[in-house]
Amino acid sequence: MLPSASFWQGKRVLLTGHTGFKGAWLALWLSRMGAEVTGISLAPFTQPHLFGAAQVVDGLESHFCDIRDARGVAFLVRQARPELVLHLAAQALVRPGYREPLETFATNVMGTAHVLDGLRGLDSVRAVVAVTTDKVYGNREWFYPYREDDALGGHDPYSASKAASEMVIASYSKSYLEEQGVAVASARAGNVIGGGDWSQDRLIPDAMRAWSSGEPLQIRRPQSTRPWQHVLEPLAAYLRLAEQMWLQPGLAGAYNFGPLTHEAATVREVVQLARRSYGRGEVVWGEVDEGLHEAGWLALETAKARATLGVQPCWPLAEAVGRTVQWYRLHGEGADACELCEADILAYEAAALVQEQTP
């Protein structure tokens, strides 16, 4: 279950999207394990941002480059000569995807192609994990957890762009990278929460902003159901997947990562857990059908990851929400962001180790 520090020690790792929420957490974890990380990303776009608050730049070689810039990406990839690639860079939000569809498609589809194309003919690389989303499936709003071989689709531009990027990943793998001995996987993770996310239109960050300023939290669709998980859960899975493909290239392919199907939860349930952890907070519950289209129910079947990789959820939802709220509270009181992340990583590793040793 746990990433192996001895495996990552000294490995040359290319991490795209290292200035984003998940990317910054992953960069901290990789640096902690002794990996030699090269990051490619846009400059942080939120204020504040975890990349700066946790001084992520101190643990890697950072390059600000738009992945839509094919030549720039190719130059940096070949300069880094990575052994492993973790591709997280993306336009990662549904509602901005509606506002800027062309930018979303260009970043998520062609950006992915640019990263993979930079690996063609590069003899250093052995494994690639390209991160997409749980929203790549053609969501028919049925009460059925989606499996890796279900049809891809996407109603909104963000979801459609990520589904299209899955086709790019599969094409580059079959057409070029397999022949080079490079194992390629796509990772489809559920909704993540955790400290240090200051993006707009994200549930817990919106709650922290509202409640810390004495304002009510506005909720659009309280009954929407998602596979929520702490950010360390999918990151551990990405690392584990990369390790296993290094040893067994035949494990390449698509993987779902998320909580057990029956642990998918509604927005209302997550907000109630957050309010209980925060101790106060007013909420204005909206109508189910208001606003832009967003999927009402989504769950993932994660049996493949459990059986093939040994990846299992570690923290239940209440623990994930509680730790996330505590992170924001302590940081708001002046605690160091990097130390807070380090404490959560240590706690996660300890909990996962106990889980591994429990019959």
C-alpha positions as CSV (number, residue, x, y, z in Angstrom):
1,M,0.0,0.0,0.0
2,L,2.6,2.5,1.1
3,P,5.1,4.1,-1.4
4,S,8.6,2.7,-0.9
5,A,11.1,5.4,0.1
6,S,13.9,3.1,-0.8
7,F,12.5,2.9,-4.4
8,W,12.1,6.6,-4.8
9,Q,15.5,7.5,-3.3
10,G,17.6,9.0,-6.1
11,K,15.1,8.4,-8.9
12,R,14.8,11.1,-11.5
13,V,11.1,12.1,-11.6
14,L,9.3,14.5,-13.9
15,L,6.3,15.9,-12.2
16,T,3.9,18.1,-14.2
17,G,1.5,20.4,-12.4
18,H,3.8,20.7,-9.3
19,T,2.4,24.1,-8.5
20,G,-1.1,22.9,-8.2
21,F,-2.8,21.5,-5.1
22,K,-2.2,17.8,-5.7
23,G,1.1,18.4,-7.4
24,A,2.5,20.4,-4.5
25,W,1.5,17.7,-2.0
26,L,3.1,15.1,-4.3
27,A,6.3,17.1,-4.7
28,L,6.7,17.4,-0.9
29,W,6.2,13.6,-0.5
30,L,8.7,12.8,-3.3
31,S,11.3,15.2,-2.0
32,R,10.8,13.7,1.5
33,M,11.6,10.2,0.0
34,G,14.8,11.5,-1.7
35,A,13.6,11.7,-5.3
36,E,15.3,14.1,-7.7
37,V,12.2,16.0,-8.9
38,T,11.9,18.2,-12.0
39,G,8.6,20.2,-12.0
40,I,6.9,21.6,-15.1
41,S,3.8,23.8,-14.5
42,L,2.3,27.2,-14.9
43,A,2.9,29.6,-12.0
44,P,0.4,29.2,-9.2
45,F,-2.9,30.9,-10.0
46,T,-4.6,31.0,-6.6
47,Q,-3.8,33.4,-3.8
48,P,-2.6,32.0,-1.4
49,H,-1.2,28.8,-2.8
50,L,0.3,25.7,-1.3
51,F,3.4,25.8,-3.6
52,G,4.4,29.0,-1.9
53,A,3.1,28.5,1.5
54,A,4.9,25.2,1.9
55,Q,8.0,26.3,0.1
56,V,7.7,23.4,-2.3
57,V,10.3,24.9,-4.6
58,D,13.1,24.2,-2.1
59,G,12.8,20.4,-2.8
60,L,12.9,20.3,-6.6
61,E,14.0,21.9,-9.8
62,S,11.1,24.1,-10.9
63,H,10.2,25.3,-14.4
64,F,7.2,27.5,-15.2
65,C,6.1,26.3,-18.7
66,D,2.6,26.0,-20.2
67,I,2.1,22.4,-21.4
68,R,0.4,23.8,-24.4
69,D,3.8,24.9,-25.5
70,A,5.0,21.8,-27.4
71,R,8.6,22.9,-28.0
72,G,9.1,24.2,-24.4
73,V,7.7,21.0,-22.9
74,A,9.9,18.8,-25.2
75,F,13.0,20.8,-24.3
76,L,12.4,20.5,-20.6
77,V,11.5,16.8,-20.7
78,R,14.6,15.9,-22.6
79,Q,16.8,18.1,-20.4
80,A,15.4,16.3,-17.3
81,R,15.9,12.8,-18.7
82,P,13.3,11.4,-16.2
83,E,13.1,7.7,-15.2
84,L,9.5,8.1,-14.1
85,V,6.9,10.6,-15.1
86,L,3.9,11.7,-13.1
87,H,1.6,13.9,-15.3
88,L,-0.8,16.0,-13.2
89,A,-0.8,19.3,-15.1
90,A,-4.4,20.2,-16.2
91,Q,-7.2,22.6,-16.1
92,A,-8.9,20.7,-13.3
93,L,-12.2,22.4,-12.6
94,V,-15.7,21.8,-14.1
95,R,-17.1,25.3,-13.9
96,P,-14.0,27.1,-15.4
97,G,-14.2,24.5,-18.1
98,Y,-17.6,25.9,-19.1
99,R,-16.3,29.4,-19.1
100,E,-13.1,28.6,-21.1
101,P,-13.7,25.4,-23.1
102,L,-11.0,25.9,-25.7
103,E,-8.4,26.5,-23.1
104,T,-9.6,23.4,-21.2
105,F,-9.4,21.2,-24.3
106,A,-6.0,22.6,-25.3
107,T,-4.5,22.1,-21.9
108,N,-6.0,18.7,-21.1
109,V,-5.9,17.0,-24.5
110,M,-3.0,18.6,-26.4
111,G,-1.0,19.3,-23.2
112,T,-1.1,15.6,-22.4
113,A,0.0,14.9,-26.0
114,H,2.9,17.3,-25.7
115,V,4.1,15.7,-22.5
116,L,3.9,12.2,-24.0
117,D,5.4,13.3,-27.3
118,G,8.4,14.6,-25.4
119,L,9.1,11.1,-24.2
120,R,9.3,9.6,-27.7
121,G,12.8,8.2,-28.3
122,L,13.9,9.1,-24.7
123,D,15.8,6.1,-23.4
124,S,15.8,7.1,-19.7
125,V,12.1,6.8,-19.0
126,R,10.5,3.5,-17.8
127,A,7.1,4.3,-16.3
128,V,4.4,7.0,-16.8
129,V,1.4,7.7,-14.7
130,A,-1.0,10.2,-16.4
131,V,-3.7,11.5,-14.1
132,T,-7.1,12.1,-15.4
133,T,-10.3,12.0,-13.3
134,D,-13.3,9.9,-12.2
135,K,-15.4,12.1,-14.6
136,V,-14.0,10.5,-17.8
137,Y,-16.9,8.0,-17.9
138,G,-20.1,8.5,-19.9
139,N,-22.1,9.2,-16.7
140,R,-25.6,7.8,-17.2
141,E,-26.6,8.8,-13.6
142,W,-27.2,5.2,-12.6
143,F,-26.5,3.7,-9.3
144,Y,-23.6,1.6,-10.6
145,P,-19.9,2.2,-9.9
146,Y,-17.9,2.7,-13.0
147,R,-15.2,0.2,-14.0
148,E,-12.1,0.8,-16.0
149,D,-13.6,-0.8,-19.1
150,D,-16.8,1.2,-19.1
151,A,-17.4,3.7,-21.9
152,L,-15.7,7.0,-21.8
153,G,-17.7,10.2,-22.3
154,G,-18.2,13.6,-20.7
155,H,-21.1,16.1,-20.8
156,D,-19.2,19.3,-19.8
157,P,-15.9,20.5,-21.4
158,Y,-13.8,19.5,-18.5
159,S,-15.1,15.9,-18.4
160,A,-15.0,15.5,-22.1
161,S,-11.4,16.9,-22.3
162,K,-10.3,14.4,-19.7
163,A,-12.0,11.5,-21.6
164,A,-10.3,12.7,-24.8
165,S,-6.9,12.7,-23.0
166,E,-7.5,9.1,-22.1
167,M,-7.6,8.3,-25.8
168,V,-4.3,10.3,-26.3
169,I,-2.7,8.3,-23.5
170,A,-3.7,5.0,-24.9
171,S,-2.6,6.0,-28.4
172,Y,0.8,7.2,-27.4
173,S,1.3,4.1,-25.3
174,K,0.3,1.7,-28.1
175,S,1.9,3.6,-31.0
176,Y,5.2,4.6,-29.4
177,L,6.0,4.1,-25.7
178,E,5.3,0.4,-25.4
179,E,7.9,-0.3,-28.1
180,Q,10.4,1.7,-26.0
181,G,9.8,-0.4,-23.0
182,V,7.8,2.3,-21.2
183,A,4.8,1.3,-19.1
184,V,2.0,3.8,-19.3
185,A,-1.0,4.0,-17.0
186,S,-3.9,6.4,-16.6
187,A,-5.1,7.1,-13.1
188,R,-8.8,8.0,-12.5
189,A,-9.2,9.4,-9.0
190,G,-12.3,10.5,-7.1
191,N,-12.8,14.0,-5.5
192,V,-9.9,15.0,-3.3
193,I,-9.9,17.1,-0.1
194,G,-7.0,18.2,2.0
195,G,-5.3,21.3,3.4
196,G,-3.8,23.9,1.1
197,D,-6.4,23.9,-1.7
198,W,-7.5,27.5,-2.2
199,S,-9.2,27.0,-5.6
200,Q,-12.7,28.5,-6.2
201,D,-15.7,26.1,-6.6
202,R,-14.2,23.5,-4.3
203,L,-16.3,22.4,-1.4
204,I,-14.0,22.5,1.6
205,P,-12.0,25.6,0.5
206,D,-15.3,27.4,-0.1
207,A,-16.5,26.4,3.3
208,M,-13.3,27.6,5.0
209,R,-13.4,30.9,3.2
210,A,-17.1,31.5,4.1
211,W,-17.0,30.4,7.7
212,S,-13.7,32.1,8.6
213,S,-15.2,35.4,7.4
214,G,-18.6,34.8,9.1
215,E,-20.4,34.3,5.9
216,P,-22.8,31.5,5.0
217,L,-21.6,28.7,2.7
218,Q,-23.7,28.6,-0.5
219,I,-24.4,25.0,-1.6
220,R,-25.6,24.4,-5.2
221,R,-26.5,20.7,-5.1
222,P,-26.5,19.2,-1.6
223,Q,-27.6,15.7,-2.9
224,S,-24.8,15.3,-5.4
225,T,-22.8,12.2,-4.5
226,R,-19.1,11.8,-5.1
227,P,-16.2,9.4,-4.1
228,W,-14.5,11.8,-1.7
229,Q,-11.0,11.0,-0.4
230,H,-8.1,12.7,1.3
231,V,-5.5,13.9,-1.2
232,L,-2.9,11.5,0.2
233,E,-5.0,8.5,-0.8
234,P,-4.7,9.0,-4.6
235,L,-1.1,10.3,-4.3
236,A,-0.1,7.1,-2.5
237,A,-1.9,5.2,-5.3
238,Y,-0.1,7.0,-8.1
239,L,3.3,6.3,-6.4
240,R,2.4,2.7,-5.8
241,L,1.3,2.3,-9.4
242,A,4.5,3.8,-10.8
243,E,6.6,1.5,-8.6
244,Q,4.7,-1.6,-9.6
245,M,4.9,-0.8,-13.3
246,W,8.7,-0.3,-13.0
247,L,8.9,-3.9,-11.7
248,Q,6.1,-5.3,-13.9
249,P,5.4,-3.3,-17.1
250,G,2.5,-5.6,-17.9
251,L,0.5,-3.8,-15.2
252,A,0.1,-0.7,-17.5
253,G,-3.4,0.4,-18.2
254,A,-6.2,2.3,-16.6
255,Y,-6.9,2.4,-12.8
256,N,-9.7,3.8,-10.6
257,F,-8.6,5.1,-7.2
258,G,-11.1,6.1,-4.6
259,P,-13.1,5.0,-1.5
260,L,-15.1,1.8,-1.4
261,T,-18.3,2.2,-3.4
262,H,-20.6,2.2,-0.4
263,E,-18.5,5.1,1.1
264,A,-19.4,7.6,-1.6
265,A,-21.1,10.5,0.1
266,T,-23.3,13.5,-0.7
267,V,-22.3,17.1,-0.6
268,R,-24.6,17.5,2.4
269,E,-22.9,14.8,4.3
270,V,-19.4,16.2,3.7
271,V,-20.6,19.7,4.7
272,Q,-22.1,18.4,7.9
273,L,-18.8,16.7,8.8
274,A,-16.9,19.8,8.0
275,R,-19.2,22.0,10.1
276,R,-18.9,19.6,13.0
277,S,-15.1,19.7,12.8
278,Y,-15.1,23.5,12.5
279,G,-17.5,24.0,15.3
280,R,-19.8,26.5,13.6
281,G,-20.8,27.6,10.2
282,E,-24.0,28.7,8.5
283,V,-25.1,26.9,5.3
284,V,-27.6,28.0,2.6
285,W,-28.8,24.9,0.8
286,G,-29.6,25.4,-2.9
287,E,-32.0,23.7,-5.3
288,V,-30.9,20.4,-6.8
289,D,-31.4,21.5,-10.4
290,E,-30.0,25.0,-10.4
291,G,-27.0,26.2,-12.4
292,L,-24.8,24.5,-15.0
293,H,-25.1,20.7,-15.5
294,E,-23.0,18.7,-13.1
295,A,-23.3,14.9,-12.5
296,G,-25.6,14.1,-9.7
297,W,-24.2,10.6,-8.8
298,L,-20.8,9.2,-9.4
299,A,-19.0,6.3,-7.8
300,L,-15.9,4.2,-8.8
301,E,-15.3,0.5,-8.7
302,T,-11.8,0.1,-7.3
303,A,-11.5,-3.7,-7.2
304,K,-8.7,-3.7,-9.9
305,A,-6.5,-1.4,-7.8
306,R,-7.1,-3.4,-4.7
307,A,-6.4,-6.7,-6.3
308,T,-3.6,-5.8,-8.6
309,L,-1.7,-3.1,-6.7
310,G,-2.8,-3.8,-3.1
311,V,-4.1,-0.2,-2.9
312,Q,-6.8,0.3,-0.4
313,P,-8.4,3.4,1.3
314,C,-6.7,4.2,4.6
315,W,-8.6,7.1,6.1
316,P,-12.5,7.0,6.4
317,L,-14.3,10.1,5.2
318,A,-14.8,11.6,8.7
319,E,-11.0,11.4,9.3
320,A,-10.3,12.9,5.9
321,V,-12.6,15.8,6.5
322,G,-11.5,16.3,10.1
323,R,-7.8,16.5,9.1
324,T,-8.6,18.9,6.3
325,V,-10.5,21.3,8.5
326,Q,-7.8,21.1,11.1
327,W,-5.1,21.9,8.5
328,Y,-6.9,25.1,7.6
329,R,-7.6,26.0,11.2
330,L,-4.0,25.6,12.3
331,H,-2.6,27.3,9.2
332,G,-5.0,30.2,9.9
333,E,-3.6,30.4,13.4
334,G,0.0,30.7,12.0
335,A,1.2,27.1,11.7
336,D,3.7,26.4,8.9
337,A,2.1,24.9,5.8
338,C,5.1,22.6,5.1
339,E,5.1,21.3,8.7
340,L,1.3,20.7,8.5
341,C,1.7,18.7,5.3
342,E,4.6,16.7,6.8
343,A,2.5,15.9,9.9
344,D,-0.4,14.6,7.7
345,I,2.0,12.5,5.6
346,L,3.6,11.0,8.7
347,A,0.1,10.3,10.2
348,Y,-1.0,8.7,6.9
349,E,2.1,6.5,6.7
350,A,1.5,5.3,10.2
351,A,-2.1,4.5,9.7
352,A,-1.4,2.7,6.4
353,L,1.4,0.7,8.1
354,V,-1.1,-0.4,10.8
355,Q,-3.6,-1.3,8.2
356,E,-1.0,-3.4,6.3
357,Q,-0.1,-5.3,9.4
358,T,-3.7,-6.0,10.4
359,P,-4.9,-9.5,9.3
